Amino acid sequence: MIASEASPAPTISPHLQGVETETFLTLSKMSEQKESLQNILKKYNTKSPEDIEIMIEQGEIGEHPAYEDYLSALSFEQNIKDLKKLLNDLVKRI
């Protein structure tokens, strides 16, 4: 078959294109948030933000900048949860 005889590309509805774009952007944001969270957890060799808080309370690490990192890690975790919910809602719209 000659290229000019090829069947036309399927048309994607504008609604679906919008959902695809929003899904891609949401996945990108989630990836960034996960990477930031992992960087903080690696810094303290922990599995969760709560472990950082425990280390501070037990005097294993100084409060500064550990407490700021702890709060940032909590924020990243919440952002990831919110983005997962948004993705779930996007999938339902398809």
C-alpha positions, 0 to 999 in steps of 0.5 A: 500500500502506498503512503497516500493510500494508508488509512487516516489516523484515528480522530481523538475527541478534544475531550479525550485529548484534554484528559490525556494532557491532564493525565500526563501532567499529573503523572509528571507532577507525581513523579517529581513529588516522589523523587523529592520525597525519596531524596529526603528519605535517603538523606536520613536513611529512612522509609517514612517522614515519621522516622525522621521525626522519631530520630529528631525526638530521640536526639539522633539528628539535630532539629535543623534542617531535619525538622524542615525536611520532615515537614517537606516530606509530609507535604510531598506524601500528601501531594502524592496522595492528592495526585493519585486521587486526581488520576483516579478521577481522570480515569473515570472521565475517560 
